[in-house]
Amino acid sequence: MSITFLDGQPAACHIVERLACLSLTVARYQRKLWRNLIMTEDKPLPPPSPPPALRDLTGLLSTEEDRARILVVDDDALVREILADQLAEARYLVSTAEDGKEALAKVSSEPPDSILLDVIMPNLDGFEVCRRLKSDEQTILIPVVRLGAPI
């Protein structure tokens, strides 16, 4: 793919570098020299490189101890599976629980860094799980994100 700039606009040089991230491979500069005479110059664009901040983070999450642990609690198996897959792709360590009782047991055995918690579940609903987590000094600081449809 290429992009064409007419009359060698000086601002176009800055645009070319920014457009390189859009999978462009060639910048074509055209300048009208005289009547129907047009000079064309193709310049290959360098391959895009990640921003410096991202390059510095590439090795940061290489070990399991460095990765954030997230507990997904939902009584719907499909929702649990989708969320767990998405989070695992994002390099989180994911564990799941089917209901509130199982969630509290998992939190006490291995506290997660955060919890995605469905509100409406059998046995122990999300509100009660959250009340118990926030009333315990060991778990009060674990962030809890509510899952579910608005009521």
Secondary structure, DSSP 8 states (H G I E B T S, - for coil): -EEEEETT-HHHHHHHHHHGGGT--EEEEEEEEETTEEEEEEEE-------HHHHHTTTTT-SGGGS-EEEEE-S-HHHHHHHHHHHHHTT-EEEEESSHHHHHHHHHHS--SEEEEESS-SSS-HHHHHHHHHHSTTTTTS-EEEES---
